[in-house]
Amino acid sequence: MKKYIPNIITCSNLVSGCVATVFALGGDASLALLWIIIGAVFDFFDGMSARLLSVSSPIGKELDSLADDVTFGVAPACIVFNFLSGIHQHNVFFPFIAFLIAAFSAYRLAKFNLDERQTTSFIGLPTPANALFWGALIVSMGDRLQSSPYLVGMVVVLIFLSCYLLVAELPLFALKFKHWGWKGNEVKYIYILSSAAMIVLSLVLGLGVIGIAAAIAWYVLLSAATCKKN
């Protein structure tokens, strides 16, 4: 029975992504983001359970990538698609640019499965981080971003930038700990504490979940400053 536990958790991630996609297409970005976060929790525990139970398998690896692309690729793409659809109603093709996020997420996940360098760190922006960035940005800033064509243009630029970051040869640290001491984990602890402060501050100031998006941007910048390319 225990060999099925990680795959059950992975399927829960997949279902969460499907639910998030439905809410995203229905125009409820907040609930879509909530289900992306729920999917991220399942994604964290499926790998952990496989290691603890020593039941990792090739099918689990493939299933995990499929679930991740739905939850962290298709769902955030649908959030952005719905956002762009509300702006360019006269241009039926323009909003579909959002689905580049899903395509590049799939490519990122395929690279991850074959790349043996990503055992203790990442190369390219992880798909969960990208999904959280887009969900938080649209939920907290959607109305404001729709108010100006220049801000909409910025969103389009961010789509291309995030797609590039997903597949770029950019080293980023992972929140994986071999021990809990400060030495050797300085960057990770600094990131955790500063990101928590950003999220709490944004909530206290009534800025919603923009702190999550800011924390993801900070993750990329901090990684670029501290991680060395192999």
C-alpha contacts under 8 A as a table, 3 or more apart, distances in Angstrom:
res1	aa1	res2	aa2	distance
1	M	4	Y	5.74
1	M	5	I	7.17
2	K	5	I	5.31
2	K	53	L	7.16
2	K	55	V	7.75
3	K	6	P	6.96
3	K	7	N	7.93
3	K	53	L	7.61
3	K	55	V	5.39
3	K	56	S	7.99
4	Y	7	N	5.38
4	Y	8	I	6.14
5	I	8	I	5.11
5	I	9	I	6.32
5	I	46	D	7.95
5	I	49	S	7.45
5	I	50	A	7.88
6	P	9	I	5.12
6	P	10	T	6.17
6	P	45	F	7.87
6	P	46	D	4.73
6	P	47	G	6.96
6	P	49	S	5.77
6	P	50	A	5.46
6	P	55	V	7.97
6	P	60	G	7.48
7	N	10	T	4.85
7	N	11	C	6.07
7	N	46	D	7.08
7	N	60	G	5.98
7	N	63	L	7.53
8	I	11	C	5.08
8	I	12	S	6.25
9	I	12	S	4.96
9	I	13	N	6.45
9	I	42	F	5.85
9	I	43	D	7.53
9	I	45	F	7.22
9	I	46	D	5.35
10	T	13	N	4.99
10	T	14	L	6.39
10	T	42	F	6.53
10	T	43	D	6.38
10	T	46	D	5.71
10	T	60	G	7.99
10	T	63	L	7.10
10	T	64	D	5.90
10	T	67	A	6.69
11	C	14	L	4.81
11	C	15	V	6.14
11	C	63	L	7.87
11	C	67	A	6.88
12	S	15	V	5.06
12	S	16	S	6.11
12	S	39	G	7.23
12	S	42	F	6.61
13	N	16	S	5.04
13	N	17	G	6.28
13	N	38	I	7.49
13	N	39	G	4.36
13	N	40	A	7.12
13	N	41	V	7.96
13	N	42	F	5.25
13	N	43	D	6.06
13	N	67	A	6.12
13	N	68	D	7.47
13	N	71	T	7.04
14	L	17	G	5.06
14	L	18	C	6.33
14	L	39	G	7.19
14	L	66	L	7.68
14	L	67	A	4.32
14	L	68	D	7.07
14	L	70	V	6.47
14	L	71	T	6.33
15	V	18	C	4.99
15	V	19	V	6.23
16	S	19	V	5.14
16	S	20	A	6.09
16	S	35	W	5.49
16	S	36	I	6.65
16	S	38	I	6.63
16	S	39	G	5.17
16	S	71	T	6.78
17	G	20	A	4.95
17	G	21	T	6.10
17	G	35	W	6.68
17	G	36	I	6.14
17	G	39	G	6.30
17	G	67	A	7.31
17	G	68	D	7.97
17	G	70	V	5.39
17	G	71	T	3.68
17	G	72	F	7.34
17	G	74	V	7.90
17	G	75	A	6.15
18	C	21	T	5.06
18	C	22	V	6.37
18	C	70	V	6.80
18	C	71	T	6.95
18	C	75	A	7.38
19	V	22	V	5.17
19	V	23	F	6.38
19	V	32	A	7.34
19	V	35	W	6.75
20	A	23	F	5.23
20	A	24	A	6.03
20	A	31	L	6.94
20	A	32	A	4.09
20	A	33	L	6.86
20	A	34	L	7.64
20	A	35	W	5.10
20	A	36	I	6.09
20	A	71	T	7.22
20	A	75	A	5.76
21	T	24	A	4.97
21	T	25	L	6.18
21	T	32	A	6.58
21	T	71	T	7.78
21	T	74	V	6.92
21	T	75	A	4.43
21	T	76	P	7.69
21	T	78	C	6.27
21	T	79	I	7.71
22	V	25	L	5.34
22	V	26	G	6.12
22	V	32	A	7.68
23	F	26	G	4.89
23	F	27	G	6.30
23	F	28	D	5.20
23	F	29	A	6.69
23	F	31	L	6.29
23	F	32	A	5.15
24	A	27	G	5.25
24	A	28	D	5.48
24	A	29	A	5.26
24	A	31	L	7.76
24	A	32	A	5.27
24	A	75	A	6.77
24	A	76	P	7.76
24	A	78	C	5.57
24	A	79	I	4.80
24	A	82	N	6.89
25	L	28	D	7.53
25	L	78	C	5.91
25	L	79	I	6.80
25	L	81	F	7.91
25	L	82	N	6.02
26	G	82	N	8.00
27	G	79	I	7.62
27	G	82	N	6.33
27	G	83	F	8.00
28	D	31	L	5.73
28	D	32	A	6.31
29	A	32	A	4.85
29	A	33	L	6.03
29	A	79	I	6.02
29	A	135	G	6.92
29	A	138	I	7.16
29	A	139	V	5.77
30	S	33	L	5.18
30	S	34	L	6.27
30	S	135	G	7.74
30	S	139	V	5.74
31	L	34	L	4.86
31	L	35	W	6.27
32	A	35	W	5.28
32	A	36	I	6.26
32	A	75	A	7.37
32	A	79	I	7.50
32	A	135	G	7.59
33	L	36	I	4.95
33	L	37	I	6.22
33	L	132	L	7.26
33	L	135	G	5.24
33	L	136	A	7.05
33	L	139	V	7.87
34	L	37	I	5.14
34	L	38	I	6.29
35	W	38	I	4.81
35	W	39	G	6.01
36	I	39	G	4.94
36	I	40	A	6.17
36	I	71	T	5.95
36	I	72	F	6.98
36	I	75	A	7.48
36	I	131	A	7.50
36	I	132	L	7.42
37	I	40	A	4.92
37	I	41	V	6.40
37	I	132	L	7.47
38	I	41	V	5.15
38	I	42	F	6.51
39	G	42	F	5.09
39	G	43	D	6.06
39	G	71	T	6.47
40	A	43	D	4.83
40	A	44	F	6.17
40	A	128	P	6.64
41	V	44	F	5.16
41	V	45	F	6.44
42	F	45	F	5.19
42	F	46	D	6.07
43	D	46	D	5.43
43	D	47	G	6.92
43	D	64	D	7.81
43	D	68	D	7.63
44	F	47	G	6.11
44	F	48	M	6.59
45	F	48	M	4.90
45	F	49	S	5.83
46	D	49	S	5.24
46	D	50	A	6.20
47	G	50	A	5.12
47	G	51	R	6.34
48	M	51	R	5.25
48	M	52	L	6.14
49	S	52	L	5.04
49	S	53	L	5.88
50	A	53	L	5.29
50	A	54	S	5.63
50	A	55	V	5.20
50	A	56	S	5.11
51	R	54	S	4.92
51	R	55	V	6.83
51	R	56	S	6.70
56	S	60	G	6.56
56	S	61	K	7.72
57	S	60	G	5.17
57	S	61	K	6.48
58	P	61	K	5.10
58	P	62	E	6.41
59	I	62	E	5.17
59	I	63	L	5.98
60	G	63	L	5.03
60	G	64	D	5.95
61	K	64	D	5.16
61	K	65	S	6.52
61	K	113	N	7.76
62	E	65	S	5.26
62	E	66	L	6.38
63	L	66	L	5.10
63	L	67	A	6.16
64	D	67	A	5.17
64	D	68	D	6.03
65	S	68	D	5.01
65	S	69	D	6.15
65	S	106	A	7.89
65	S	109	L	6.02
65	S	110	A	7.52
66	L	69	D	5.32
66	L	70	V	6.53
67	A	70	V	5.28
67	A	71	T	6.20
68	D	71	T	5.15
68	D	72	F	5.41
68	D	73	G	7.02
68	D	109	L	7.93
68	D	127	T	7.48
68	D	128	P	7.76
69	D	72	F	5.32
69	D	73	G	4.52
69	D	74	V	6.25
69	D	102	A	6.79
69	D	105	S	6.18
69	D	106	A	5.62
69	D	109	L	7.47
69	D	127	T	7.81
70	V	73	G	5.40
70	V	74	V	4.78
70	V	75	A	6.15
70	V	102	A	7.91
71	T	74	V	6.26
71	T	75	A	5.40
71	T	76	P	7.59
71	T	131	A	7.98
72	F	75	A	6.11
72	F	76	P	6.24
72	F	102	A	7.82
72	F	105	S	7.41
72	F	127	T	5.55
72	F	128	P	5.33
72	F	130	N	7.32
72	F	131	A	4.95
73	G	76	P	5.86
73	G	77	A	6.15
73	G	101	I	5.99
73	G	102	A	4.05
73	G	103	A	7.37
73	G	104	F	7.96
73	G	105	S	5.28
73	G	106	A	7.04
73	G	127	T	6.91
73	G	131	A	6.77
74	V	77	A	5.04
74	V	78	C	6.14
74	V	99	F	7.25
74	V	101	I	7.42
74	V	102	A	4.83
75	A	78	C	5.14
75	A	79	I	6.43
75	A	131	A	7.82
76	P	79	I	4.93
76	P	80	V	6.36
76	P	101	I	7.60
76	P	102	A	7.85
76	P	131	A	5.34
76	P	132	L	7.93
76	P	134	W	6.18
76	P	135	G	6.10
77	A	80	V	5.21
77	A	81	F	5.98
77	A	98	A	5.22
77	A	99	F	5.20
77	A	100	L	7.54
77	A	101	I	5.54
77	A	102	A	5.88
78	C	81	F	4.76
78	C	82	N	6.01
78	C	98	A	7.18
78	C	99	F	7.33
79	I	82	N	5.36
79	I	83	F	6.29
79	I	134	W	7.76
79	I	135	G	6.84
79	I	138	I	7.45
80	V	83	F	4.93
80	V	84	L	6.15
80	V	95	P	7.89
80	V	98	A	5.70
80	V	134	W	7.33
80	V	138	I	7.25
81	F	84	L	5.22
81	F	85	S	6.01
81	F	95	P	5.16
81	F	96	F	6.23
81	F	97	I	7.58
81	F	98	A	5.19
81	F	99	F	7.29
82	N	85	S	4.99
82	N	86	G	6.48
82	N	95	P	7.50
83	F	86	G	5.52
83	F	87	I	7.10
83	F	138	I	7.42
83	F	142	G	7.15
84	L	87	I	5.27
84	L	88	H	6.31
84	L	94	F	7.59
84	L	95	P	4.96
85	S	88	H	5.53
85	S	89	Q	5.74
85	S	92	V	7.71
85	S	94	F	7.93
85	S	95	P	5.39
86	G	89	Q	6.13
87	I	146	Q	6.61
88	H	91	N	5.27
88	H	92	V	7.22
88	H	94	F	7.00
88	H	95	P	7.29
89	Q	92	V	6.30
91	N	94	F	5.75
91	N	95	P	7.91
92	V	95	P	6.85
93	F	96	F	5.70
93	F	97	I	7.77
94	F	97	I	5.98
95	P	98	A	6.02
96	F	99	F	5.69
96	F	100	L	7.96
97	I	100	L	5.82
98	A	101	I	5.94
98	A	102	A	7.89
98	A	159	I	7.05
99	F	102	A	5.14
99	F	103	A	6.46
100	L	103	A	5.01
100	L	104	F	6.01
100	L	159	I	7.70
100	L	163	C	7.07
101	I	104	F	5.40
101	I	105	S	5.97
101	I	159	I	7.01
101	I	162	S	7.69
101	I	163	C	5.98
102	A	105	S	5.08
102	A	106	A	6.26
103	A	106	A	5.24
103	A	107	Y	6.44
104	F	107	Y	4.95
104	F	108	R	6.01
104	F	163	C	5.68
104	F	166	L	6.69
104	F	167	V	7.16
105	S	108	R	4.94
105	S	109	L	6.19
105	S	127	T	6.01
105	S	163	C	7.57
105	S	166	L	6.65
106	A	109	L	5.18
106	A	110	A	6.24
107	Y	110	A	5.08
107	Y	111	K	6.20
107	Y	167	V	7.33
108	R	111	K	5.17
108	R	112	F	6.20
108	R	124	G	7.61
108	R	126	P	7.82
108	R	127	T	7.50
108	R	166	L	5.84
108	R	167	V	5.46
109	L	112	F	4.97
109	L	113	N	6.37
109	L	127	T	7.68
110	A	113	N	5.28
110	A	114	L	6.71
111	K	114	L	5.34
111	K	115	D	5.89
112	F	115	D	5.13
112	F	116	E	7.90
112	F	118	Q	7.04
113	N	116	E	7.92
115	D	118	Q	6.20
116	E	119	T	6.54
117	R	120	T	7.87
117	R	121	S	7.76
117	R	122	F	7.92
117	R	123	I	7.98
118	Q	121	S	5.16
118	Q	122	F	5.06
118	Q	123	I	6.55
119	T	122	F	7.62
120	T	173	F	7.82
120	T	174	A	6.53
120	T	176	K	6.86
121	S	171	P	7.24
121	S	172	L	6.14
121	S	173	F	4.88
121	S	174	A	4.73
122	F	125	L	7.28
122	F	126	P	7.17
122	F	171	P	5.73
122	F	172	L	5.02
122	F	173	F	6.08
122	F	174	A	6.29
123	I	167	V	7.83
123	I	168	A	7.15
123	I	169	E	5.65
123	I	170	L	5.14
123	I	171	P	4.42
123	I	172	L	5.94
124	G	165	L	5.60
124	G	166	L	4.84
124	G	167	V	5.24
124	G	168	A	5.07
124	G	169	E	5.85
124	G	170	L	5.03
124	G	171	P	6.30
124	G	172	L	6.85
125	L	129	A	6.95
125	L	130	N	6.84
125	L	162	S	7.99
125	L	165	L	5.45
125	L	166	L	4.50
125	L	167	V	7.24
125	L	168	A	7.83
125	L	170	L	7.74
125	L	172	L	7.24
125	L	220	V	7.57
126	P	129	A	5.51
126	P	130	N	6.55
126	P	166	L	6.59
127	T	130	N	5.05
127	T	131	A	6.13
127	T	166	L	7.07
128	P	131	A	5.08
128	P	132	L	6.16
129	A	132	L	5.20
129	A	133	F	6.17
129	A	216	I	6.23
130	N	133	F	5.10
130	N	134	W	6.40
130	N	162	S	7.05
130	N	166	L	7.87
130	N	216	I	7.60
131	A	134	W	5.36
131	A	135	G	6.09
132	L	135	G	5.14
132	L	136	A	5.91
132	L	212	I	7.00
132	L	213	A	6.79
132	L	216	I	7.75
133	F	136	A	5.40
133	F	137	L	6.00
133	F	212	I	6.57
133	F	213	A	4.31
133	F	214	A	7.76
133	F	216	I	6.07
133	F	217	A	7.82
134	W	137	L	5.09
134	W	138	I	6.14
134	W	213	A	7.16
135	G	138	I	5.52
135	G	139	V	6.06
136	A	139	V	5.19
136	A	140	S	5.97
136	A	209	V	5.52
136	A	210	I	5.59
136	A	211	G	7.90
136	A	212	I	6.06
136	A	213	A	5.50
137	L	140	S	5.49
137	L	141	M	5.57
137	L	142	G	6.94
137	L	209	V	7.69
137	L	210	I	5.87
137	L	213	A	5.82
138	I	141	M	5.29
138	I	142	G	4.35
139	V	142	G	5.80
139	V	208	G	7.97
139	V	209	V	7.33
139	V	210	I	7.99
140	S	207	L	6.80
140	S	208	G	5.45
140	S	209	V	5.80
140	S	210	I	5.52
141	M	144	R	5.33
141	M	145	L	5.96
141	M	210	I	7.42
142	G	145	L	5.16
142	G	146	Q	6.28
143	D	146	Q	5.25
143	D	147	S	6.59
144	R	147	S	5.29
144	R	148	S	7.70
145	L	148	S	6.36
145	L	151	L	5.25
145	L	152	V	5.97
145	L	155	V	7.90
146	Q	149	P	7.26
146	Q	151	L	7.05
146	Q	152	V	6.23
147	S	151	L	7.52
148	S	151	L	5.25
148	S	152	V	6.41
149	P	152	V	4.95
149	P	153	G	6.09
150	Y	153	G	4.94
150	Y	154	M	6.30
151	L	154	M	4.84
151	L	155	V	6.40
152	V	155	V	5.03
152	V	156	V	6.48
153	G	156	V	5.10
153	G	157	V	6.32
154	M	157	V	5.01
154	M	158	L	6.13
155	V	158	L	4.94
155	V	159	I	6.21
156	V	159	I	5.04
156	V	160	F	6.60
157	V	160	F	5.30
157	V	161	L	6.11
158	L	161	L	4.81
158	L	162	S	5.85
159	I	162	S	5.31
159	I	163	C	6.18
160	F	163	C	5.12
160	F	164	Y	6.20
161	L	164	Y	5.09
161	L	165	L	6.19
162	S	165	L	4.97
162	S	166	L	6.20
163	C	166	L	5.22
163	C	167	V	6.95
164	Y	167	V	5.64
164	Y	168	A	5.77
165	L	168	A	5.03
165	L	170	L	7.37
170	L	224	A	7.43
170	L	229	K	7.16
171	P	223	S	6.91
171	P	224	A	7.15
171	P	227	C	5.98
171	P	228	K	6.80
171	P	229	K	5.90
172	L	219	Y	7.98
172	L	220	V	6.97
172	L	223	S	4.84
172	L	224	A	6.97
172	L	227	C	6.26
173	F	188	K	7.75
173	F	223	S	6.03
173	F	227	C	6.79
174	A	188	K	7.92
175	L	188	K	6.31
177	F	180	W	6.48
177	F	185	N	7.51
180	W	185	N	7.63
181	G	184	G	7.46
181	G	185	N	6.85
182	W	185	N	5.24
182	W	186	E	5.61
182	W	189	Y	7.59
183	K	186	E	6.09
184	G	187	V	7.97
185	N	188	K	5.30
185	N	189	Y	6.22
186	E	189	Y	5.35
186	E	190	I	6.07
187	V	190	I	5.11
187	V	191	Y	6.06
187	V	226	T	7.81
188	K	191	Y	5.12
188	K	192	I	6.17
189	Y	192	I	5.08
189	Y	193	L	6.10
190	I	193	L	5.36
190	I	194	S	5.97
191	Y	194	S	5.24
191	Y	195	S	5.80
191	Y	219	Y	7.12
191	Y	222	L	7.90
192	I	195	S	5.28
192	I	196	A	6.07
193	L	196	A	5.21
193	L	197	A	6.26
194	S	197	A	5.02
194	S	198	M	6.26
195	S	198	M	4.98
195	S	199	I	6.26
195	S	211	G	7.66
195	S	212	I	7.73
195	S	214	A	7.99
195	S	215	A	5.06
195	S	218	W	7.86
196	A	199	I	5.23
196	A	200	V	6.13
197	A	200	V	5.21
197	A	201	L	5.86
198	M	201	L	5.17
198	M	202	S	6.11
198	M	211	G	5.05
198	M	212	I	7.54
198	M	214	A	7.21
198	M	215	A	6.73
199	I	202	S	5.27
199	I	203	L	6.37
199	I	209	V	6.75
199	I	210	I	7.38
199	I	211	G	4.09
199	I	212	I	5.80
199	I	215	A	7.49
200	V	203	L	5.20
200	V	204	V	6.14
200	V	211	G	7.41
201	L	204	V	5.03
201	L	205	L	6.05
201	L	211	G	7.41
202	S	205	L	5.20
202	S	206	G	6.20
202	S	207	L	4.90
202	S	208	G	5.99
202	S	209	V	6.57
202	S	210	I	6.44
202	S	211	G	5.27
203	L	206	G	5.11
203	L	207	L	5.71
203	L	208	G	5.18
203	L	209	V	6.60
203	L	211	G	7.66
204	V	207	L	7.56
207	L	210	I	6.30
207	L	211	G	7.91
208	G	211	G	7.47
209	V	212	I	5.62
209	V	213	A	7.39
210	I	213	A	5.21
210	I	214	A	6.24
211	G	214	A	4.89
211	G	215	A	5.99
212	I	215	A	5.04
212	I	216	I	6.40
213	A	216	I	5.22
213	A	217	A	6.37
214	A	217	A	5.10
214	A	218	W	6.07
215	A	218	W	4.93
215	A	219	Y	6.09
216	I	219	Y	4.92
216	I	220	V	6.54
217	A	220	V	5.32
217	A	221	L	6.39
218	W	221	L	5.07
218	W	222	L	5.87
219	Y	222	L	5.24
219	Y	223	S	6.00
220	V	223	S	5.19
220	V	224	A	6.11
221	L	224	A	5.09
221	L	225	A	6.26
222	L	225	A	5.09
222	L	226	T	6.13
223	S	226	T	5.19
223	S	227	C	5.29
224	A	227	C	5.86
